[in-house]
Amino acid sequence: MKAQYMIFFIYGKDTFRSREYIHKMVEKFRLDRDPQGLNVSFVDCETQTAPAVAESLLTMPFLAERRMIILRHSLSSKQANLQETLRALVEEKKIPSSNVAVFWDTLDAWKTNAAKALAERLLQEEFVQKFDLLSGNQLVEWIAKRGEQRGTTIEKQAALFLAAHVGNDIWYLAGLIDQLAAYASSSKDQSVHLSDVRLFVDEKSDDNIFNFVDALVAKRGASVFAMMREQYRERHDPGYLFAMVVRQFRILLEMRDLFDHEDSLQSETMAKKLELHPFVVKKSLPFVKRYSLAEFKAVYDELLMIDIQTKTGQGDQSLLLDIFVGKQCAV
């Protein structure tokens, strides 16, 4: 049977759920089509040229029937010629039917005409999935479902408390729920109650975690590794620490992007625009100028690869996190 032409458009501000969706796609593709791991390619459209991206899309599978190409930042890229090239490839159906093209972006609105035109064309495809930030009942339902996936039941009042005090920071919530599930596993009913959540969630930010992440951003190697060991002693597992690192670099990336466009913004205005707690923005602001936007994106992409390697069984998260920290803190 001839392979079908397939294009996916995955986008939206909820980067945790969109990334999880991509992971599941990659995992299923590798299981069904690519057990040797030779035909999945991640392409960063912000750093690659239009010809290089086009070549990746047009390259045929190697010793397999299918090939999957995940294009990151295809619409948020500032390369108008790249977006025009991609739109032409889609419209003219030049992408080989053997290839699965996944357009993945973390925005839901685009400024340039080229990006808007590409988005308009992609929205006509059959496989389109938007991931908006969760709120209200949807967020409470996600918290309950995440608890079930981790083998526990989060009672309604506990879920409501989490939604109210943590908000839609899904990266932080996911790590927190992992901790709560581990804690609940030792209880009689193995459920998460409001009293349990209050032990883990302070209405004020967790200074120890912030200090750890801030030391990492500031490249204070000795302090970072000492803090990591302290976090492990406090029963914070590598998954939780990794989620916090990703969360902080995502915040810094968003702040840097906003800063580059509007460098006179005050922290309060920045917090409102990014829908973040003012304390988080104020504490993170001194580190924004330490990295360029491109450097933040490179770090974020490296964290993405660690997440993929962990979830596809290609590496131990604790070891990968240690290597990442060592690399970031290297002089």
C-alpha positions, 0 to 999 in steps of 0.5 A: 500500500502506498504511503499517505501524505501526512503533515501535522501542525502542533502549536500553542503556548502550553509547551509542556503538553505540546512537548508531551504530545510530540514525545508520544508521536516520536515514541509510537513512530519509532516503535511502529516504523523506526526501531533502529532510530535512524529516521527521526530528525529534529530540525531547528528552523531558527538556526538552519537555512531555508535550503537545509530545512527543505533538504531535510523535508525532502530526504527519503527514509533510510532502510525504512518505509517512513521518515519523521521530521519535526520542524521546531520554530518554523513560524516563530523563525525570523527567516521569511524566506524559510517560511515562504519555502515551507509554504510552497513545499506544502502547497505544491505537495512536494514533500515525499509521501513517505515522510511525516512532517511535523510543524511544531511551534510554541506560539499561537499568533504570528507577526510577519506576513510570511509566518501568517501565510504559512500558518493559514496553510497549515491550519487547512491540514487534517492533523492540527492540534492547538495547546492553549494554557489551561485554566479553571475546570480544565486545569483541575481536570488535568491535575486529577488525570496527571495524578491517575497517570502517576498511580494516585488519586488527587482529591477535588479540594487538593486539585483545586488548591493546586490550581489556585496556588500554582496556576497553569505552570504545567512544568512545575505542576507535573514535577510537584504531582510526581512528588505528591504521588511518591508521598501518597504511595506510603499512605493507607489509601494512596491518595493525595489530600489537601493536607498533603498538598499543603506540606509541599506547596507554600504560597510563597516560592520555594527559595531552595529550588530558586537558589538552585536554578539561579546558581545554575544560570549564574554558572556557580558549579560548586554551589549547583552540585552541592544544592543538587545533593541537598535537593536529593536529600530532601526527597526531590527526585531528578525528574522534579529538578529537571522540570524546575530547570526547564521551567526557569529557562523557559521563563528566562527565554520568554523574558529575554524575547520580550526584553529584546522587543521592549527593553524599557519594560518594568518587572511588573509590566513584564509579569503581566504580559507573560502571565507570571507571578511578579516575584518570579519575574523580579527574581529572574530579571537579573539573569536575563542579560547574562544570555542572548536570546539565541543562547537561551534557545540553545539551552532550551533545545538541549533540555528538550533533547534530554527530555526526549532521551529520558522518555524514550529510554536512551539515557538516565535522567540523573546522569543526563542532568549531571552532564548538563549542569557540568556543561552549563557551569564550565568556564 
